[in-house]
C-alpha cells in the first residue's frame, strides 16, 4: 500500500512538472533588443540635428559597435507625418540581448568622453540638442521569430 501511494504521488508530481513545463513554452524565440527613439525636430533645426548626428552620435555608435557593445544602429525619417507635432526623425540602436543593457552606462563612458572631451563639453552638446528637437517616444523592443 505504501509503495502504491509513493508511486501515485511521484506520478502526480511528474504530471504537474510536465504541465508547468508545457505551459511555460512560448511560440517564439527571443532575438535582438532594440532601443527606438522618435524625435520631433523643431522648425528650422533639421540641419543642426543632422550635423549633430554625423559629428557626435554616429562616431559614438561606431565606437560601440567596434567594441562589441552594440550590433548596429539605424537612422530613419518619418515620411508620413500625421501632424505638426509628430516625430520627424528616429533612430534605433540594436543590442544582442537584454543582458547587453546591464551596466551599459559604465561601459560607454570612456567612449563618450573620448568623443566630447569631458562632461561639461558633453552637457553643452546635450543642451543644444534640447533646443533642436524633443523626444516624442522612446521604447525598447525585442525581436522574435516564430517557432
Beta strands, then each sheet from edge to edge (+ up, - down):
strand 1: 28-41
strand 2: 72-77
strand 3: 89-95
strand 4: 133-146
sheet 1: 2+ 3- 1+ 4-
end
